[in-house]
Amino acid sequence: MKKISIHTDYITLGQFLKLADCISTGGQAKFFVVENKIEVNGQAENRRGRKLVPRDVVTVEGFGQFEVVGS
């Protein structure tokens, strides 16, 4: 599982996808979350504005599993 470090209290799913190298620009997030299977802590998620906090586990089909960690 890859760890993605954040330096704020939370990060949105759209910003997270960019940090995790699943997308190259933030503008792609809107379409990416609709077209790809994404789970946050085992629950299906399609809102790019979903707030992720440290210890959340994000699974992106085709890219793997990531854990959000605080700095």
C-alpha positions, 0 to 999 in steps of 0.5 A, spaced: 500 500 500 502 506 497 502 512 503 500 519 500 502 524 505 498 531 506 500 537 510 493 539 512 487 537 516 484 534 510 484 533 502 479 532 497 478 526 493 480 530 486 486 533 489 488 526 492 488 523 485 493 528 482 497 527 488 497 519 487 499 520 480 492 517 478 490 523 474 495 529 471 491 535 472 485 537 477 480 538 471 480 530 470 478 528 476 470 530 475 470 525 469 475 520 473 471 519 479 465 517 474 469 512 469 473 509 474 471 504 481 474 508 487 473 506 494 474 510 500 475 505 507 471 500 503 465 504 500 464 506 493 465 513 492 464 518 486 464 525 489 471 528 487 469 533 493 469 528 498 474 530 504 479 525 506 483 525 512 489 521 515 488 514 516 483 513 510 484 508 505 483 509 498 482 504 493 483 506 485 481 500 480 487 499 476 492 504 480 492 500 487 491 502 494 493 508 498 493 510 505 492 518 507 498 519 512 499 526 516 505 530 516 
